[in-house]
C-alpha cells in the first residue's frame, strides 16, 4: 500500500499523522483516498475547481509529479509519496 507523507503544517488535518496509508493506481486516486479519509485537508490541497493548488508539490520518490505525468503519474504499492507545500517569504 502506498504511503503518503504529510508535512507538519497539514498534520492538524490528519489527526497528527505524519504518514497515511493510501490506495490508488495514480496520484489522483491517492489524493482522492486521502481526502476521503481526512475530508478537512481537501481545501488545503485543491482549489474550488478541484485542481491542485499551485503551492502544493507532490513527489513520488525523488521525482516531482510536475516533471512526470502530473496527477496521472502511476503509483506502485511500494511507492512513497511526499506532499510538500511551497514556502514563501521575503
Gaussian input, Z-matrix of N, CA and C with variables (Angstrom, degrees):
# hf/3-21g

backbone

0 1
 N
 C     1     B1
 C     2     B2     1     A1
 N     3     B3     2     A2     1     D1
 C     4     B4     3     A3     2     D2
 C     5     B5     4     A4     3     D3
 N     6     B6     5     A5     4     D4
 C     7     B7     6     A6     5     D5
 C     8     B8     7     A7     6     D6
 N     9     B9     8     A8     7     D7
 C    10    B10     9     A9     8     D8
 C    11    B11    10    A10     9     D9
 N    12    B12    11    A11    10    D10
 C    13    B13    12    A12    11    D11
 C    14    B14    13    A13    12    D12
 N    15    B15    14    A14    13    D13
 C    16    B16    15    A15    14    D14
 C    17    B17    16    A16    15    D15
 N    18    B18    17    A17    16    D16
 C    19    B19    18    A18    17    D17
 C    20    B20    19    A19    18    D18
 N    21    B21    20    A20    19    D19
 C    22    B22    21    A21    20    D20
 C    23    B23    22    A22    21    D21
 N    24    B24    23    A23    22    D22
 C    25    B25    24    A24    23    D23
 C    26    B26    25    A25    24    D24
 N    27    B27    26    A26    25    D25
 C    28    B28    27    A27    26    D26
 C    29    B29    28    A28    27    D27
 N    30    B30    29    A29    28    D28
 C    31    B31    30    A30    29    D29
 C    32    B32    31    A31    30    D30
 N    33    B33    32    A32    31    D31
 C    34    B34    33    A33    32    D32
 C    35    B35    34    A34    33    D33
 N    36    B36    35    A35    34    D34
 C    37    B37    36    A36    35    D35
 C    38    B38    37    A37    36    D36
 N    39    B39    38    A38    37    D37
 C    40    B40    39    A39    38    D38
 C    41    B41    40    A40    39    D39
 N    42    B42    41    A41    40    D40
 C    43    B43    42    A42    41    D41
 C    44    B44    43    A43    42    D42
 N    45    B45    44    A44    43    D43
 C    46    B46    45    A45    44    D44
 C    47    B47    46    A46    45    D45
 N    48    B48    47    A47    46    D46
 C    49    B49    48    A48    47    D47
 C    50    B50    49    A49    48    D48
 N    51    B51    50    A50    49    D49
 C    52    B52    51    A51    50    D50
 C    53    B53    52    A52    51    D51
 N    54    B54    53    A53    52    D52
 C    55    B55    54    A54    53    D53
 C    56    B56    55    A55    54    D54
 N    57    B57    56    A56    55    D55
 C    58    B58    57    A57    56    D56
 C    59    B59    58    A58    57    D57
 N    60    B60    59    A59    58    D58
 C    61    B61    60    A60    59    D59
 C    62    B62    61    A61    60    D60
 N    63    B63    62    A62    61    D61
 C    64    B64    63    A63    62    D62
 C    65    B65    64    A64    63    D63
 N    66    B66    65    A65    64    D64
 C    67    B67    66    A66    65    D65
 C    68    B68    67    A67    66    D66
 N    69    B69    68    A68    67    D67
 C    70    B70    69    A69    68    D68
 C    71    B71    70    A70    69    D69
 N    72    B72    71    A71    70    D70
 C    73    B73    72    A72    71    D71
 C    74    B74    73    A73    72    D72
 N    75    B75    74    A74    73    D73
 C    76    B76    75    A75    74    D74
 C    77    B77    76    A76    75    D75
 N    78    B78    77    A77    76    D76
 C    79    B79    78    A78    77    D77
 C    80    B80    79    A79    78    D78
 N    81    B81    80    A80    79    D79
 C    82    B82    81    A81    80    D80
 C    83    B83    82    A82    81    D81
 N    84    B84    83    A83    82    D82
 C    85    B85    84    A84    83    D83
 C    86    B86    85    A85    84    D84
 N    87    B87    86    A86    85    D85
 C    88    B88    87    A87    86    D86
 C    89    B89    88    A88    87    D87
 N    90    B90    89    A89    88    D88
 C    91    B91    90    A90    89    D89
 C    92    B92    91    A91    90    D90
 N    93    B93    92    A92    91    D91
 C    94    B94    93    A93    92    D92
 C    95    B95    94    A94    93    D93
 N    96    B96    95    A95    94    D94
 C    97    B97    96    A96    95    D95
 C    98    B98    97    A97    96    D96
 N    99    B99    98    A98    97    D97
 C   100   B100    99    A99    98    D98
 C   101   B101   100   A100    99    D99
 N   102   B102   101   A101   100   D100
 C   103   B103   102   A102   101   D101
 C   104   B104   103   A103   102   D102
 N   105   B105   104   A104   103   D103
 C   106   B106   105   A105   104   D104
 C   107   B107   106   A106   105   D105
 N   108   B108   107   A107   106   D106
 C   109   B109   108   A108   107   D107
 C   110   B110   109   A109   108   D108
 N   111   B111   110   A110   109   D109
 C   112   B112   111   A111   110   D110
 C   113   B113   112   A112   111   D111
 N   114   B114   113   A113   112   D112
 C   115   B115   114   A114   113   D113
 C   116   B116   115   A115   114   D114
 N   117   B117   116   A116   115   D115
 C   118   B118   117   A117   116   D116
 C   119   B119   118   A118   117   D117
 N   120   B120   119   A119   118   D118
 C   121   B121   120   A120   119   D119
 C   122   B122   121   A121   120   D120
 N   123   B123   122   A122   121   D121
 C   124   B124   123   A123   122   D122
 C   125   B125   124   A124   123   D123
 N   126   B126   125   A125   124   D124
 C   127   B127   126   A126   125   D125
 C   128   B128   127   A127   126   D126
 N   129   B129   128   A128   127   D127
 C   130   B130   129   A129   128   D128
 C   131   B131   130   A130   129   D129
 N   132   B132   131   A131   130   D130
 C   133   B133   132   A132   131   D131
 C   134   B134   133   A133   132   D132
 N   135   B135   134   A134   133   D133
 C   136   B136   135   A135   134   D134
 C   137   B137   136   A136   135   D135
 N   138   B138   137   A137   136   D136
 C   139   B139   138   A138   137   D137
 C   140   B140   139   A139   138   D138
 N   141   B141   140   A140   139   D139
 C   142   B142   141   A141   140   D140
 C   143   B143   142   A142   141   D141
 N   144   B144   143   A143   142   D142
 C   145   B145   144   A144   143   D143
 C   146   B146   145   A145   144   D144
 N   147   B147   146   A146   145   D145
 C   148   B148   147   A147   146   D146
 C   149   B149   148   A148   147   D147
 N   150   B150   149   A149   148   D148
 C   151   B151   150   A150   149   D149
 C   152   B152   151   A151   150   D150
 N   153   B153   152   A152   151   D151
 C   154   B154   153   A153   152   D152
 C   155   B155   154   A154   153   D153
 N   156   B156   155   A155   154   D154
 C   157   B157   156   A156   155   D155
 C   158   B158   157   A157   156   D156
 N   159   B159   158   A158   157   D157
 C   160   B160   159   A159   158   D158
 C   161   B161   160   A160   159   D159
 N   162   B162   161   A161   160   D160
 C   163   B163   162   A162   161   D161
 C   164   B164   163   A163   162   D162
 N   165   B165   164   A164   163   D163
 C   166   B166   165   A165   164   D164
 C   167   B167   166   A166   165   D165
 N   168   B168   167   A167   166   D166
 C   169   B169   168   A168   167   D167
 C   170   B170   169   A169   168   D168
 N   171   B171   170   A170   169   D169
 C   172   B172   171   A171   170   D170
 C   173   B173   172   A172   171   D171
 N   174   B174   173   A173   172   D172
 C   175   B175   174   A174   173   D173
 C   176   B176   175   A175   174   D174
 N   177   B177   176   A176   175   D175
 C   178   B178   177   A177   176   D176
 C   179   B179   178   A178   177   D177
 N   180   B180   179   A179   178   D178
 C   181   B181   180   A180   179   D179
 C   182   B182   181   A181   180   D180
 N   183   B183   182   A182   181   D181
 C   184   B184   183   A183   182   D182
 C   185   B185   184   A184   183   D183
 N   186   B186   185   A185   184   D184
 C   187   B187   186   A186   185   D185
 C   188   B188   187   A187   186   D186
 N   189   B189   188   A188   187   D187
 C   190   B190   189   A189   188   D188
 C   191   B191   190   A190   189   D189
 N   192   B192   191   A191   190   D190
 C   193   B193   192   A192   191   D191
 C   194   B194   193   A193   192   D192
 N   195   B195   194   A194   193   D193
 C   196   B196   195   A195   194   D194
 C   197   B197   196   A196   195   D195
 N   198   B198   197   A197   196   D196
 C   199   B199   198   A198   197   D197
 C   200   B200   199   A199   198   D198
 N   201   B201   200   A200   199   D199
 C   202   B202   201   A201   200   D200
 C   203   B203   202   A202   201   D201
 N   204   B204   203   A203   202   D202
 C   205   B205   204   A204   203   D203
 C   206   B206   205   A205   204   D204
 N   207   B207   206   A206   205   D205
 C   208   B208   207   A207   206   D206
 C   209   B209   208   A208   207   D207
 N   210   B210   209   A209   208   D208
 C   211   B211   210   A210   209   D209
 C   212   B212   211   A211   210   D210
 N   213   B213   212   A212   211   D211
 C   214   B214   213   A213   212   D212
 C   215   B215   214   A214   213   D213
 N   216   B216   215   A215   214   D214
 C   217   B217   216   A216   215   D215
 C   218   B218   217   A217   216   D216
 N   219   B219   218   A218   217   D217
 C   220   B220   219   A219   218   D218
 C   221   B221   220   A220   219   D219
 N   222   B222   221   A221   220   D220
 C   223   B223   222   A222   221   D221
 C   224   B224   223   A223   222   D222
 N   225   B225   224   A224   223   D223
 C   226   B226   225   A225   224   D224
 C   227   B227   226   A226   225   D225
 N   228   B228   227   A227   226   D226
 C   229   B229   228   A228   227   D227
 C   230   B230   229   A229   228   D228
 N   231   B231   230   A230   229   D229
 C   232   B232   231   A231   230   D230
 C   233   B233   232   A232   231   D231
 N   234   B234   233   A233   232   D232
 C   235   B235   234   A234   233   D233
 C   236   B236   235   A235   234   D234
 N   237   B237   236   A236   235   D235
 C   238   B238   237   A237   236   D236
 C   239   B239   238   A238   237   D237
 N   240   B240   239   A239   238   D238
 C   241   B241   240   A240   239   D239
 C   242   B242   241   A241   240   D240
 N   243   B243   242   A242   241   D241
 C   244   B244   243   A243   242   D242
 C   245   B245   244   A244   243   D243
 N   246   B246   245   A245   244   D244
 C   247   B247   246   A246   245   D245
 C   248   B248   247   A247   246   D246
 N   249   B249   248   A248   247   D247
 C   250   B250   249   A249   248   D248
 C   251   B251   250   A250   249   D249
 N   252   B252   251   A251   250   D250
 C   253   B253   252   A252   251   D251
 C   254   B254   253   A253   252   D252
 N   255   B255   254   A254   253   D253
 C   256   B256   255   A255   254   D254
 C   257   B257   256   A256   255   D255
 N   258   B258   257   A257   256   D256
 C   259   B259   258   A258   257   D257
 C   260   B260   259   A259   258   D258
 N   261   B261   260   A260   259   D259
 C   262   B262   261   A261   260   D260
 C   263   B263   262   A262   261   D261
 N   264   B264   263   A263   262   D262
 C   265   B265   264   A264   263   D263
 C   266   B266   265   A265   264   D264
 N   267   B267   266   A266   265   D265
 C   268   B268   267   A267   266   D266
 C   269   B269   268   A268   267   D267

   B1=1.4478
   B2=1.5321
   B3=1.3237
   B4=1.4676
   B5=1.5268
   B6=1.3092
   B7=1.4613
   B8=1.5162
   B9=1.3274
   B10=1.4676
   B11=1.5200
   B12=1.3251
   B13=1.4656
   B14=1.5236
   B15=1.3224
   B16=1.4622
   B17=1.5271
   B18=1.3342
   B19=1.4661
   B20=1.5341
   B21=1.3080
   B22=1.4621
   B23=1.5273
   B24=1.3397
   B25=1.4739
   B26=1.5321
   B27=1.3181
   B28=1.4666
   B29=1.5302
   B30=1.3112
   B31=1.4700
   B32=1.5229
   B33=1.3034
   B34=1.4705
   B35=1.5299
   B36=1.3237
   B37=1.4662
   B38=1.5274
   B39=1.3398
   B40=1.4701
   B41=1.5257
   B42=1.3234
   B43=1.4707
   B44=1.5254
   B45=1.3374
   B46=1.4573
   B47=1.5171
   B48=1.3234
   B49=1.4675
   B50=1.5309
   B51=1.3292
   B52=1.4632
   B53=1.5198
   B54=1.3299
   B55=1.4552
   B56=1.5254
   B57=1.3120
   B58=1.4613
   B59=1.5242
   B60=1.3143
   B61=1.4660
   B62=1.5163
   B63=1.3197
   B64=1.4602
   B65=1.5226
   B66=1.3215
   B67=1.4541
   B68=1.5163
   B69=1.3136
   B70=1.4514
   B71=1.5044
   B72=1.3306
   B73=1.4599
   B74=1.5181
   B75=1.3335
   B76=1.4656
   B77=1.5211
   B78=1.3098
   B79=1.4661
   B80=1.5263
   B81=1.3140
   B82=1.4596
   B83=1.5318
   B84=1.3249
   B85=1.4666
   B86=1.5216
   B87=1.3261
   B88=1.4637
   B89=1.5333
   B90=1.3331
   B91=1.4667
   B92=1.5258
   B93=1.3213
   B94=1.4641
   B95=1.5229
   B96=1.3309
   B97=1.4630
   B98=1.5278
   B99=1.3294
   B100=1.4693
   B101=1.5239
   B102=1.3323
   B103=1.4665
   B104=1.5247
   B105=1.3221
   B106=1.4767
   B107=1.5252
   B108=1.3346
   B109=1.4615
   B110=1.5282
   B111=1.3253
   B112=1.4720
   B113=1.5237
   B114=1.3260
   B115=1.4730
   B116=1.5294
   B117=1.3209
   B118=1.4657
   B119=1.5246
   B120=1.3326
   B121=1.4703
   B122=1.5317
   B123=1.3234
   B124=1.4669
   B125=1.5289
   B126=1.3405
   B127=1.4749
   B128=1.5280
   B129=1.3097
   B130=1.4632
   B131=1.5251
   B132=1.3366
   B133=1.4617
   B134=1.5263
   B135=1.3373
   B136=1.4609
   B137=1.5274
   B138=1.3409
   B139=1.4592
   B140=1.5257
   B141=1.3204
   B142=1.4640
   B143=1.5271
   B144=1.3335
   B145=1.4685
   B146=1.5272
   B147=1.3192
   B148=1.4612
   B149=1.5138
   B150=1.3385
   B151=1.4684
   B152=1.5315
   B153=1.3358
   B154=1.4627
   B155=1.5159
   B156=1.3081
   B157=1.4612
   B158=1.5331
   B159=1.3299
   B160=1.4699
   B161=1.5288
   B162=1.3174
   B163=1.4620
   B164=1.5279
   B165=1.3231
   B166=1.4618
   B167=1.5279
   B168=1.3168
   B169=1.4614
   B170=1.5141
   B171=1.3067
   B172=1.4603
   B173=1.5141
   B174=1.3172
   B175=1.4468
   B176=1.5204
   B177=1.3071
   B178=1.4606
   B179=1.5175
   B180=1.3120
   B181=1.4609
   B182=1.5225
   B183=1.3047
   B184=1.4691
   B185=1.5293
   B186=1.3349
   B187=1.4625
   B188=1.5242
   B189=1.3295
   B190=1.4590
   B191=1.5209
   B192=1.3376
   B193=1.4718
   B194=1.5157
   B195=1.3454
   B196=1.4712
   B197=1.5254
   B198=1.3323
   B199=1.4656
   B200=1.5276
   B201=1.3270
   B202=1.4586
   B203=1.5283
   B204=1.3210
   B205=1.4670
   B206=1.5244
   B207=1.3326
   B208=1.4624
   B209=1.5135
   B210=1.3357
   B211=1.4653
   B212=1.5254
   B213=1.3281
   B214=1.4644
   B215=1.5340
   B216=1.3329
   B217=1.4612
   B218=1.5251
   B219=1.3354
   B220=1.4656
   B221=1.5305
   B222=1.3206
   B223=1.4632
   B224=1.5199
   B225=1.3449
   B226=1.4582
   B227=1.5281
   B228=1.3125
   B229=1.4672
   B230=1.5292
   B231=1.3307
   B232=1.4660
   B233=1.5260
   B234=1.3299
   B235=1.4610
   B236=1.5252
   B237=1.3149
   B238=1.4563
   B239=1.5206
   B240=1.3195
   B241=1.4570
   B242=1.5149
   B243=1.3337
   B244=1.4581
   B245=1.5196
   B246=1.3079
   B247=1.4577
   B248=1.5254
   B249=1.3276
   B250=1.4606
   B251=1.5181
   B252=1.3396
   B253=1.4539
   B254=1.5320
   B255=1.3254
   B256=1.4619
   B257=1.5213
   B258=1.3029
   B259=1.4611
   B260=1.5130
   B261=1.3274
   B262=1.4605
   B263=1.5242
   B264=1.2587
   B265=1.4718
   B266=1.5148
   B267=1.2704
   B268=1.4466
   B269=1.4818
   A1=108.56
   A2=118.20
   A3=119.78
   A4=111.49
   A5=115.01
   A6=122.05
   A7=108.15
   A8=116.20
   A9=122.28
   A10=108.12
   A11=116.41
   A12=121.85
   A13=108.27
   A14=115.35
   A15=122.43
   A16=109.10
   A17=118.50
   A18=120.00
   A19=110.76
   A20=115.86
   A21=121.79
   A22=113.69
   A23=120.58
   A24=119.04
   A25=114.21
   A26=117.92
   A27=120.49
   A28=113.42
   A29=117.69
   A30=120.33
   A31=113.16
   A32=116.77
   A33=119.60
   A34=110.80
   A35=116.72
   A36=121.67
   A37=112.29
   A38=116.95
   A39=121.40
   A40=110.31
   A41=116.19
   A42=121.86
   A43=112.09
   A44=115.98
   A45=121.16
   A46=114.84
   A47=117.54
   A48=121.20
   A49=110.47
   A50=116.48
   A51=120.21
   A52=111.24
   A53=116.41
   A54=121.59
   A55=108.63
   A56=115.39
   A57=121.67
   A58=107.50
   A59=116.27
   A60=120.44
   A61=107.65
   A62=115.73
   A63=121.45
   A64=109.49
   A65=115.58
   A66=120.35
   A67=108.60
   A68=115.50
   A69=120.94
   A70=111.03
   A71=114.70
   A72=121.08
   A73=112.57
   A74=116.88
   A75=121.38
   A76=108.71
   A77=116.63
   A78=121.50
   A79=111.13
   A80=117.69
   A81=121.21
   A82=111.19
   A83=117.29
   A84=121.34
   A85=111.63
   A86=116.92
   A87=121.38
   A88=110.02
   A89=116.40
   A90=119.90
   A91=111.27
   A92=116.96
   A93=120.34
   A94=109.92
   A95=116.42
   A96=120.08
   A97=110.58
   A98=116.97
   A99=120.42
   A100=110.77
   A101=117.36
   A102=119.98
   A103=112.28
   A104=117.85
   A105=119.88
   A106=109.86
   A107=115.98
   A108=120.28
   A109=111.29
   A110=116.55
   A111=122.70
   A112=109.31
   A113=117.98
   A114=121.69
   A115=114.83
   A116=118.23
   A117=119.45
   A118=113.36
   A119=117.74
   A120=120.27
   A121=111.58
   A122=116.78
   A123=121.51
   A124=114.22
   A125=120.46
   A126=118.46
   A127=114.12
   A128=117.30
   A129=120.85
   A130=111.65
   A131=116.02
   A132=120.99
   A133=111.56
   A134=115.97
   A135=121.44
   A136=111.00
   A137=116.19
   A138=120.14
   A139=109.09
   A140=116.98
   A141=122.20
   A142=112.45
   A143=117.16
   A144=121.70
   A145=112.72
   A146=117.18
   A147=121.02
   A148=114.34
   A149=117.21
   A150=121.26
   A151=109.47
   A152=115.90
   A153=119.44
   A154=109.72
   A155=116.15
   A156=119.51
   A157=108.33
   A158=117.06
   A159=119.61
   A160=114.12
   A161=117.52
   A162=120.12
   A163=113.01
   A164=117.58
   A165=121.37
   A166=109.12
   A167=115.32
   A168=121.44
   A169=108.49
   A170=115.84
   A171=121.74
   A172=109.52
   A173=115.14
   A174=121.81
   A175=109.21
   A176=116.33
   A177=122.39
   A178=104.06
   A179=116.04
   A180=119.95
   A181=108.42
   A182=116.58
   A183=122.28
   A184=113.07
   A185=117.21
   A186=120.67
   A187=112.68
   A188=115.64
   A189=121.78
   A190=108.08
   A191=116.98
   A192=119.12
   A193=111.72
   A194=117.69
   A195=120.56
   A196=111.14
   A197=116.59
   A198=121.86
   A199=111.58
   A200=117.05
   A201=121.84
   A202=108.67
   A203=117.00
   A204=121.47
   A205=111.85
   A206=116.24
   A207=119.81
   A208=110.87
   A209=116.72
   A210=120.32
   A211=112.04
   A212=117.51
   A213=121.31
   A214=112.32
   A215=116.81
   A216=121.25
   A217=109.86
   A218=117.52
   A219=120.23
   A220=112.14
   A221=114.98
   A222=122.63
   A223=108.09
   A224=115.26
   A225=120.89
   A226=108.68
   A227=115.47
   A228=121.90
   A229=112.59
   A230=117.13
   A231=120.42
   A232=113.45
   A233=118.47
   A234=121.09
   A235=112.57
   A236=113.15
   A237=121.37
   A238=106.19
   A239=115.71
   A240=122.12
   A241=107.08
   A242=116.30
   A243=120.70
   A244=109.68
   A245=115.00
   A246=123.41
   A247=105.35
   A248=115.90
   A249=120.21
   A250=108.95
   A251=117.83
   A252=118.58
   A253=109.97
   A254=116.18
   A255=120.12
   A256=108.22
   A257=115.09
   A258=120.41
   A259=108.00
   A260=114.83
   A261=119.91
   A262=108.47
   A263=115.55
   A264=119.78
   A265=109.47
   A266=113.47
   A267=114.10
   A268=112.42
   D1=127.78
   D2=178.60
   D3=-60.73
   D4=151.82
   D5=178.56
   D6=-116.80
   D7=132.57
   D8=177.66
   D9=-108.53
   D10=121.64
   D11=178.95
   D12=-86.24
   D13=129.24
   D14=-177.18
   D15=-103.70
   D16=128.40
   D17=179.06
   D18=-71.98
   D19=155.40
   D20=-176.69
   D21=-50.41
   D22=-45.72
   D23=-177.82
   D24=-62.53
   D25=-22.10
   D26=-178.32
   D27=-100.70
   D28=-2.31
   D29=-178.18
   D30=-67.46
   D31=-20.86
   D32=176.20
   D33=-62.22
   D34=-23.33
   D35=-178.35
   D36=-94.61
   D37=-3.69
   D38=178.32
   D39=-121.20
   D40=31.02
   D41=179.94
   D42=55.37
   D43=35.56
   D44=177.50
   D45=80.55
   D46=2.62
   D47=-178.55
   D48=-69.76
   D49=132.95
   D50=175.77
   D51=-89.08
   D52=-21.94
   D53=175.00
   D54=-136.38
   D55=148.47
   D56=179.21
   D57=-131.82
   D58=130.42
   D59=172.87
   D60=-76.69
   D61=129.38
   D62=-176.34
   D63=-129.96
   D64=161.70
   D65=175.16
   D66=-120.49
   D67=153.96
   D68=177.82
   D69=150.76
   D70=154.71
   D71=179.35
   D72=-95.77
   D73=-11.99
   D74=177.08
   D75=-148.13
   D76=173.69
   D77=-176.11
   D78=-59.42
   D79=-40.92
   D80=179.95
   D81=-58.45
   D82=-45.87
   D83=179.97
   D84=-67.08
   D85=-36.43
   D86=177.00
   D87=-62.93
   D88=-44.17
   D89=179.77
   D90=-67.69
   D91=-35.72
   D92=175.98
   D93=-62.25
   D94=-43.56
   D95=178.22
   D96=-63.39
   D97=-43.00
   D98=178.22
   D99=-57.73
   D100=-46.26
   D101=-177.02
   D102=-73.48
   D103=-20.72
   D104=172.35
   D105=-73.44
   D106=-39.78
   D107=179.47
   D108=-71.32
   D109=-38.21
   D110=-175.50
   D111=-134.40
   D112=78.14
   D113=-174.80
   D114=-58.45
   D115=-28.39
   D116=-177.12
   D117=-71.49
   D118=-12.19
   D119=178.50
   D120=-81.63
   D121=-20.45
   D122=-172.45
   D123=-52.89
   D124=-49.28
   D125=-178.61
   D126=-67.27
   D127=-12.58
   D128=178.56
   D129=-88.81
   D130=-11.20
   D131=-179.72
   D132=-111.80
   D133=-37.50
   D134=-175.88
   D135=-114.82
   D136=148.30
   D137=173.86
   D138=-85.84
   D139=-176.11
   D140=-176.29
   D141=-63.21
   D142=-25.27
   D143=179.98
   D144=-85.94
   D145=-1.44
   D146=-179.66
   D147=86.59
   D148=5.40
   D149=178.12
   D150=-89.51
   D151=154.39
   D152=175.39
   D153=-59.22
   D154=137.85
   D155=175.50
   D156=-64.85
   D157=146.71
   D158=-175.31
   D159=-62.34
   D160=-24.84
   D161=-177.66
   D162=-89.17
   D163=1.21
   D164=179.03
   D165=-92.50
   D166=123.26
   D167=176.82
   D168=-114.14
   D169=133.38
   D170=178.31
   D171=-121.32
   D172=133.72
   D173=179.49
   D174=-120.62
   D175=135.77
   D176=170.28
   D177=-106.49
   D178=109.47
   D179=-171.08
   D180=64.44
   D181=-123.32
   D182=-178.69
   D183=-96.06
   D184=-2.60
   D185=-171.53
   D186=-104.72
   D187=130.15
   D188=174.67
   D189=-70.67
   D190=132.96
   D191=-178.66
   D192=-62.63
   D193=-21.75
   D194=177.08
   D195=-64.70
   D196=-24.94
   D197=177.86
   D198=-92.13
   D199=-4.18
   D200=-179.30
   D201=-109.41
   D202=-118.23
   D203=-178.67
   D204=-115.30
   D205=26.44
   D206=-179.57
   D207=60.89
   D208=-142.18
   D209=-178.46
   D210=-69.72
   D211=-10.01
   D212=176.35
   D213=-87.76
   D214=2.00
   D215=178.86
   D216=-58.59
   D217=124.59
   D218=-179.95
   D219=-64.44
   D220=147.87
   D221=178.04
   D222=-121.77
   D223=135.02
   D224=175.62
   D225=-102.61
   D226=161.84
   D227=-178.65
   D228=-51.99
   D229=-39.15
   D230=-174.02
   D231=-89.88
   D232=1.05
   D233=-175.95
   D234=-69.44
   D235=146.98
   D236=171.85
   D237=-111.44
   D238=125.83
   D239=-178.98
   D240=-111.99
   D241=131.74
   D242=179.27
   D243=-113.85
   D244=131.96
   D245=175.81
   D246=-101.57
   D247=119.50
   D248=-176.10
   D249=-130.37
   D250=112.25
   D251=177.07
   D252=-76.96
   D253=144.29
   D254=175.78
   D255=-70.90
   D256=147.63
   D257=178.61
   D258=-118.62
   D259=126.01
   D260=179.86
   D261=-108.38
   D262=154.27
   D263=179.03
   D264=-162.49
   D265=173.82
   D266=178.03
   D267=174.11

